[in-house]
Amino acid sequence: MDFALEPQYELLRETAKRIAKEKVLPRAREIDQTGEYPQDLFEVFKKAGFLGLCIPEEFGGSGAGIFGLTLAIEQVAKYSNAAALMLLLTRLPTGPIMIGGNNDQKKRYLPGIADGTMRAAFGLSEPQAGSDVVGMRTKAESDPKSEGGYILNGLKCWMSGVKQANYYVVFAKVGDSNKRDHRLIKAFIVRRELSGVSIGRIDSKMGVKGVDTGELVLENVRVEKHDVLEGMEGFKLAMLSLNSMRPIVAARGIGLAEGALMYATEYLCSREGFGGHMIDFQGLQWEIAKLATEIEAARLLTYRAAKLSDRGCFDKPYVPFLSMAKYYATEVSVKASGLALQLLGAAGYMTDHLTELYYRDAKQLTIVEGTSQVQLGLIAKGVIQKDLWWD
């Protein structure tokens, strides 16, 4: 098995590494402190072609796929998970369109993401329906004035990029929204300018500041037939879309873990104490070694998952492998951020150092797009049902 990157991916990784060091690192602390959307970095990503990495060439992208986007996000997340989230949002909302949309929908909504003239967000969660997707109550009723159209009413929450988006991919129940029936769920493309679409509360977050997370309010929003995603039953489309995203979220975890460990190691190399440098203590070296090993293990899981997703292998038999990547890499990021802060001691707790930023940002990754507990359940189910089996 050849673990070397193909030349085009090696070039992509090196480009992302350079941009991360030159453009993202100098802005990381300011983005966190101000909470302002980093439009300058969006323009940098646009110029570099990073916004279209996961978009097929026929729809204006580069066709680098989820694997290419994973490589770029890993580098960016070393210094800013907010900036990495900007790149993630080129795939999360477009995934349902690529998986379950028709050719016309792809032509209308994918090229704008790739060239940076459009942004999008993904609306699945609701106040009482986070991991419990079937508990959603956003309602879709047939529009008597538009054949095949629907009228949407409801509230979506915890939506990243909600303020910047030009359109939203929203999931709602057709008919009785109080029924716990996944077959009632349908997916819609909701344009920002439609009457009845508004932004509700913007969340005050512990970390990953700079890309707003908040509510999308839908009040008698009329969606025409051409913006209904009819290619697949809505619940299945949501699950496949999230499955395919596992390696991309995992990449944010790997990048953060790498950044935190590098930062702490460099600090220990320069920090004097007890008649030498702190890095000379074997106990500290062992902690660094163990974490470095876990980061590399997470990378192998993640790169495999990305390759699976690019082959369209994100349905039931492959779920355990995709969930392993998301679960392990994000938990490693939490461990790495905690260890890095501890290695710096009191200094690590201060805003003079990025360690406290890594610490706050990491926890989000174990929650978004399927919590660690959800991933463990999916992995266990895969073993029990022998999708993941060894004989």
C-alpha positions in Angstrom: 0.0 0.0 0.0 1.5 3.3 -1.1 1.0 6.1 1.5 2.7 8.8 -0.6 0.5 11.6 -1.8 0.0 12.0 -5.6 1.9 15.0 -7.0 -1.2 17.2 -7.3 -2.2 16.5 -3.7 1.3 17.2 -2.5 1.2 20.5 -4.2 -2.2 21.3 -2.7 -0.9 20.5 0.8 2.2 22.6 0.4 0.1 25.5 -0.9 -2.3 25.2 2.0 0.6 25.0 4.4 2.1 28.2 3.1 -1.2 30.1 3.1 -1.9 28.8 6.7 1.5 30.1 7.9 1.5 33.4 6.0 -2.1 34.4 6.1 -4.1 32.5 8.7 -1.6 32.4 11.6 -1.2 36.2 11.9 -5.0 36.6 12.0 -5.9 33.7 14.4 -5.9 35.7 17.6 -7.6 38.7 16.2 -10.4 36.7 14.7 -11.0 35.1 18.1 -10.9 38.4 19.9 -13.1 40.4 17.6 -15.5 37.6 16.5 -15.6 39.4 13.1 -16.0 37.3 9.9 -12.6 37.2 8.3 -13.5 38.3 4.8 -9.9 38.8 4.0 -9.2 35.1 4.5 -12.2 34.2 2.4 -10.7 36.3 -0.5 -7.3 34.4 0.1 -9.1 31.1 -0.2 -11.0 32.2 -3.2 -7.8 33.3 -5.0 -6.1 30.0 -4.2 -9.1 28.0 -5.5 -9.8 26.4 -2.2 -13.5 27.2 -2.3 -14.0 24.8 -5.1 -11.8 21.9 -4.0 -14.8 19.6 -3.4 -16.8 20.8 -6.4 -16.6 18.7 -9.6 -14.9 20.3 -12.5 -18.1 20.3 -14.6 -19.6 22.7 -12.0 -16.7 25.1 -11.8 -14.6 23.4 -9.1 -11.2 21.8 -9.2 -12.4 18.2 -8.6 -9.9 17.6 -5.8 -12.7 16.1 -3.8 -13.2 15.5 -0.1 -9.6 14.2 0.1 -8.3 17.5 -1.3 -10.5 19.6 1.0 -9.3 17.4 3.9 -5.7 18.2 3.2 -6.3 21.9 3.0 -8.4 22.1 6.1 -5.8 20.1 8.1 -3.2 22.8 7.4 -5.5 25.8 8.0 -6.8 24.3 11.3 -3.3 24.2 12.7 -3.8 27.9 13.5 -7.5 28.7 13.2 -10.5 26.4 13.4 -12.7 29.4 12.4 -10.9 29.7 9.1 -11.1 25.9 8.7 -14.8 26.1 9.2 -15.1 28.5 6.3 -13.6 25.8 4.0 -15.8 23.1 5.6 -18.9 25.2 4.6 -18.0 24.7 0.9 -19.0 21.1 1.3 -21.5 20.7 4.2 -24.4 22.5 2.4 -23.5 21.5 -1.1 -23.2 17.8 -0.1 -27.0 17.2 -0.3 -27.1 18.9 -3.7 -24.3 16.8 -5.1 -25.8 13.6 -3.7 -29.5 14.2 -4.1 -29.8 17.1 -6.5 -30.6 17.1 -10.2 -28.3 18.5 -12.9 -30.2 21.8 -13.0 -29.8 22.3 -9.3 -26.1 21.5 -9.4 -25.6 24.0 -12.3 -27.4 26.8 -10.4 -26.0 26.3 -6.9 -22.5 24.7 -7.1 -20.5 27.1 -9.4 -21.2 30.1 -7.2 -19.6 28.3 -4.2 -16.6 27.4 -6.2 -16.0 30.9 -7.5 -16.8 32.6 -4.2 -19.9 34.6 -5.4 -22.2 32.5 -3.2 -22.1 31.0 0.2 -24.4 28.5 1.8 -25.4 26.9 5.1 -26.9 23.6 6.3 -30.1 23.5 8.3 -30.9 20.3 10.1 -30.7 20.9 13.9 -33.5 22.5 15.9 -33.8 23.4 19.6 -35.4 20.0 20.4 -33.9 18.1 17.6 -30.1 18.0 17.5 -28.9 14.4 17.4 -32.6 13.4 17.4 -33.1 14.3 13.8 -36.5 12.7 13.5 -37.7 15.1 16.3 -37.5 18.1 14.0 -40.7 20.2 13.8 -40.1 22.5 10.8 -43.1 21.9 8.6 -43.5 21.8 4.9 -47.0 22.0 3.4 -47.9 21.7 -0.3 -48.3 25.2 -1.8 -51.7 25.5 -3.4 -50.4 28.3 -5.7 -47.4 26.4 -7.0 -47.5 22.9 -8.4 -44.9 20.8 -6.7 -43.9 23.7 -4.4 -44.0 23.9 -0.6 -44.5 26.4 2.2 -42.0 26.1 5.0 -42.5 27.2 8.6 -40.1 26.5 11.5 -36.8 27.4 13.2 -33.3 26.0 12.5 -30.6 26.6 15.0 -26.8 26.2 15.6 -26.3 26.9 11.9 -22.8 27.9 11.0 -22.4 30.6 8.5 -26.0 31.6 8.8 -25.3 35.4 8.4 -23.1 35.1 5.3 -25.1 32.5 3.4 -26.9 33.2 0.1 -28.9 30.0 0.4 -29.6 27.3 2.8 -30.2 23.5 2.5 -33.1 22.9 4.9 -34.8 19.7 6.1 -38.4 19.7 7.1 -41.3 17.3 7.6 -44.1 17.1 5.0 -47.5 16.8 6.7 -47.7 16.4 10.5 -44.5 17.7 11.9 -45.2 16.1 15.3 -45.1 12.6 13.9 -41.8 10.7 14.6 -41.6 9.3 11.0 -38.3 9.8 9.1 -40.2 9.1 5.9 -41.8 12.5 6.2 -38.5 14.4 6.0 -37.7 16.3 2.7 -34.9 18.6 1.7 -35.2 22.0 0.2 -32.9 24.7 -1.1 -34.0 28.0 0.5 -32.7 31.2 -1.1 -31.9 34.0 1.4 -33.9 36.6 -0.5 -37.2 34.7 -0.3 -40.0 36.4 1.7 -40.3 35.0 5.2 -36.6 34.1 5.6 -34.9 35.9 8.4 -31.9 35.5 10.8 -32.9 34.9 14.4 -30.6 34.9 17.4 -26.8 34.8 16.9 -25.2 32.5 19.4 -22.5 33.6 21.8 -19.9 30.8 21.5 -17.1 29.5 23.7 -14.8 29.1 20.7 -14.6 29.0 16.9 -15.5 32.7 16.8 -15.5 34.6 13.6 -17.9 32.4 11.7 -21.3 33.2 13.2 -23.6 30.4 14.4 -27.3 31.1 14.9 -30.9 30.6 14.0 -32.7 30.6 10.7 -36.4 31.6 10.9 -38.8 30.4 8.3 -42.3 32.0 8.2 -44.5 31.0 5.3 -41.5 30.7 3.0 -42.6 29.6 -0.5 -40.1 27.2 -2.2 -40.7 26.4 -5.8 -40.5 22.9 -7.2 -37.2 23.5 -8.8 -35.6 24.0 -5.4 -37.0 20.8 -3.9 -34.3 18.0 -3.6 -36.4 15.1 -4.9 -33.5 12.8 -5.8 -33.6 10.9 -2.5 -35.8 10.6 0.6 -34.8 13.5 2.9 -33.7 11.5 6.0 -31.4 9.3 4.0 -30.0 12.3 2.2 -29.2 14.0 5.5 -27.5 10.9 6.8 -25.5 10.3 3.7 -24.5 13.9 3.6 -23.3 13.8 7.2 -21.5 10.5 6.7 -19.6 11.9 3.8 -18.5 14.9 5.9 -16.9 12.8 8.7 -13.3 13.1 7.3 -13.6 16.8 6.8 -14.5 17.4 10.5 -11.8 14.9 11.4 -9.3 17.0 9.5 -10.2 20.0 11.6 -9.3 17.9 14.6 -6.0 16.6 13.2 -4.9 20.2 12.3 -5.8 21.5 15.7 -3.9 18.7 17.4 -0.9 19.2 15.3 -0.9 23.0 15.9 -1.3 22.6 19.7 1.5 20.0 20.0 3.9 22.0 17.8 3.2 25.1 19.8 3.8 23.4 23.1 6.9 21.6 21.9 8.5 24.9 20.7 7.7 26.5 24.0 9.3 23.7 26.0 12.4 23.9 23.8 12.9 27.5 24.7 11.6 27.4 28.3 14.4 27.3 30.9 13.9 25.6 34.2 15.7 23.4 36.8 19.1 24.2 35.4 18.2 23.3 31.8 15.4 23.4 29.3 12.0 21.9 30.0 12.1 19.8 26.9 15.0 17.8 28.4 12.7 16.1 30.9 11.9 12.5 29.8 8.4 12.6 31.3 7.5 15.5 29.1 9.1 13.9 26.1 7.0 10.8 26.6 3.8 12.8 26.7 4.8 14.4 23.4 5.6 11.0 21.9 2.3 9.5 22.9 0.3 12.3 21.5 2.3 12.4 18.2 1.6 8.7 17.7 -2.2 9.4 18.3 -2.1 12.2 15.8 -0.6 10.0 13.1 -3.1 7.2 13.8 -5.9 9.8 13.5 -4.4 10.9 10.2 -4.4 7.4 8.7 -8.1 6.9 9.7 -9.0 10.3 8.3 -7.2 9.9 5.0 -8.8 6.5 4.5 -12.2 7.9 5.3 -11.7 10.8 2.8 -10.8 8.4 0.0 -13.9 6.3 0.8 -16.1 9.3 0.6 -14.6 10.4 -2.7 -15.5 6.9 -4.1 -19.1 7.4 -2.9 -18.6 4.9 -0.1 -20.6 6.6 2.6 -23.6 4.4 2.9 -24.2 1.8 5.6 -21.3 -0.7 5.1 -18.8 2.1 5.4 -20.3 4.1 8.3 -18.1 2.6 11.0 -14.9 3.6 9.1 -16.1 7.1 8.6 -17.3 7.5 12.2 -14.0 6.1 13.5 -12.2 9.0 11.8 -14.5 11.7 13.1 -14.6 10.2 16.6 -10.9 9.5 17.1 -9.5 12.7 15.4 -11.7 15.1 17.3 -11.1 13.4 20.7 -7.4 13.6 20.0 -7.8 17.3 19.4 -9.3 17.7 22.8 -6.5 15.7 24.4 -3.9 17.6 22.5 -5.3 21.0 23.4 -5.5 20.0 27.1 -2.0 18.6 27.1 -0.5 21.6 25.3 -2.1 24.0 27.9 -0.8 21.9 30.7 2.7 21.8 29.3 2.8 25.6 29.3 1.5 25.7 32.9 0.2 29.1 34.0 1.3 30.7 30.7 -0.9 28.3 28.7 -4.0 29.6 30.5 -3.3 33.2 29.4 -4.3 34.8 26.1 -0.6 35.6 25.4 -0.5 32.1 24.0 -2.7 30.2 21.5 -3.0 27.2 23.8 -6.1 28.6 25.5 -7.6 29.2 22.0 -6.9 25.7 20.9 -8.5 24.5 24.2 -11.7 26.3 23.6 -12.0 25.5 20.0 -11.3 21.7 20.3 -14.4 20.8 22.2 -16.8 22.0 19.5 -15.4 19.3 17.2 -16.6 16.5 19.4 -20.2 17.9 19.2 -20.8 19.1 15.7 -22.1 16.9 12.9 -22.7 14.0 15.2 -21.3 13.9 18.8 -18.6 11.5 19.9 -21.3 9.4 21.5 -23.3 9.2 18.2 -20.1 8.1 16.5 -19.5 5.4 19.1 -23.0 4.1 18.6 -22.6 3.9 14.8 -19.3 2.1 15.2 -20.7 -0.4 17.7 -23.7 -1.0 15.4 -21.3 -1.7 12.5 -19.6 -4.3 14.6 -22.8 -5.9 15.9 -24.3 -6.0 12.4 -20.9 -7.2 11.0 -20.4 -4.4 8.6 -17.1 -4.1 10.5 -15.9 -7.7 11.0 -12.6 -9.5 10.8 -13.2 -13.0 9.5 
